[in-house]
């Protein structure tokens, strides 16, 4: 299924697509590297998930981005000190992700100027205080966080056949963020440490608070819009929609500056006016092709699954250096465009009322001759290198019985081979992580809850998020109002009205008085939210003071799903003994 692929071995022993290894060095670093593309500018790549850059001025340094974690900042600061001993006096944030190493680069200097988009502080604050990774519905942040952990190679070995190839790794999330203290407007000009700069904040890519920096005297542009792979219009970890039109407009704008040097926060630098223009147009045409052909396919009556096969780069775009699909793969983007444009329904009425996947599998497998015949067909497909078909067949048995060891192993084998032939780091991470989990070699978390400190800092927000965990079977005919009180005077409530829990932001102004009031600290609420303690134990210990019936208070809290790490997994662990 698809063109033949030549596999080879990466330096770390990973089995990978030869195409990836032949071309990955064009725009990505596989090892820590310092580049000096033009006088006075250094780029530090391969030290972290994203590179950072330094501009040397007469009496100090200007940093463009700082790393996605404090650890990233520490690594890059050590690298900076190998090329310059000057203090970092100015930090510029390209967007809201690589901001966590700023405190390291500042070395405790309170006078460091921090430049960025006017809304960047607000976005970072929201991200840091949220329930998890940024999400359209923040209540599901823990689910997206867990998917991000998979995407960034957390479950993959560093060496061996199943290792990652592209080091898109995130270390432990630790922050040394410094807020923007000098916001810039679109088109604003400034002279910083003797260097004339112009800032543009109109266009974004994977978030909405990007800043492009233009050095007109030297025709150097610092941008977040050129990545080391085609614009990632959809990320497998899940995210809010990334509008291709905004990315396209930003790329056109950058091209029309006519830069002679392009320094990116997501790829290797590009030097030479013609090379910069060619690179930007190849990249621009790639993302324009994906958008336009997706829309063409929709107009032609295609659904999301058809689009992923229809929208494929023609050879000239596929072979263009910046379009190597080394991060995401474009086959995953058209369905996201479809869902944003049309919604989930593919206009085939046979799909309007689908069976549940497990129910469908229980009906299909007998039609295919039963379990043994499906196993034989899946193995035959694997032998013919039809890996996606093999995975689909094995998955029918897995849906019926996720403890079927033969089905688990066949599915793992198929996913592994799909990973080996993939060029996208995200695809490889998800495929291999699940293959390893099916074999019992790792456990993939389905949810990663927010840290206790985040909940403690804003208990009312997480009382609101708690409402989606109500179990309607348990709540049944319940109709009660709970008020939560905290030592700083904060109050919030939940009205459990049978199958729904309505969040009450101001209980004192609500039309119904509370049936029960629970007084506790933010830390105690965090323990309840994270299921670190039962309501019964906290009430008995005095950590929760109840006004009203204490037993009823515990019952009401227990109407909501508890977080159980051993259950919140993507692939259930295999039982030691299991009969079909």
FENVENRA-V137276 format. One line per field, one symbol per residue. ss: DSSP state (a for helix, b for strand, c for the rest). psi: psi as a letter, one per 20 degrees, with the letter a starting at -180 (. if undefined). Layout:
BEGIN
ss->???
psi->???
END
This chain:
BEGIN
ss->ccccccbbbcccccbbbaaaaaaaaaccccccbbbbbbccbbbbbccccccbbbbbbccbbbbbccbccaaaaaaaaaaacccccccbbbbbccccccbccaaaaaccccccbbbbbccaaaaaaaaaaccccccccaaaaaaaaaaaaaaccccccccccccccccccccccccccccccbbbccccbbbbccbbbbbbcccccccccccbbbbccccbbbbccccccccccccccccccccaaaaaaaaaaaaaccccbbbbcccccbbcaaaaaaaaaaaaaaaaaaaaaaaaaaaccccaaaaaaaccccaaaaccaaaccccccaaaaaaaaaaaacccccccaaacccccaaaaaaaaaaacccaaaaaaaaaaaaacccaaaaaaaaaaaaaaccccaaaaaaaaaaaaaaaaacccaaaaaaaaaaaaaaccccccbccccccaaaaaacaaaaaaaaaaabcaaaacccbbbbbbbcccccbbbbbbbccbbbbbccaaaccccccbbbbccaaaaaaaacccccaaaaaaacccbbbccaaaaaaaaccbccccccccbccccccccccc
psi->nrqqppqaprhjipprphgghhihihjqpiqpqpqmhrpjpqpoqjiahqrrqppprhkaqpporiqirhgghgghghhhiiiqjqqoipppphaigmiijghghikjoijppoqaqhjgggggggghjribqpqgoihjghghghhhgghkjhjqqhqrhjrqgpmmppapoqplppqpimqqrpiqqqookjppqqqpjhqaeiajlqppppnhhilpppqjhorjrqpnipphiqrrpoohhgggghgggggiilqippoqjjrqqpppghhgggghhggghghhggghhghghghjjqahhhhhhgnppqghhhipgijpmifrpihighhhgghhghahpjjohijhmqqqghggghhhghhjjrghhggghghghghjkmghhghgghhghhhgojjohggghggggghghhghiqhphgggggghghghhhjjirpophqorqqhhgghhmhhgigghhhijpohghhdjpnqppppqqhjipqrrpoondjqoppohnhhjqhpqqhqpoprrhgghhhggjkiqqhghhghiihpppobohhhgggghiiqpqoohhhmqgopqqqhppq.
END
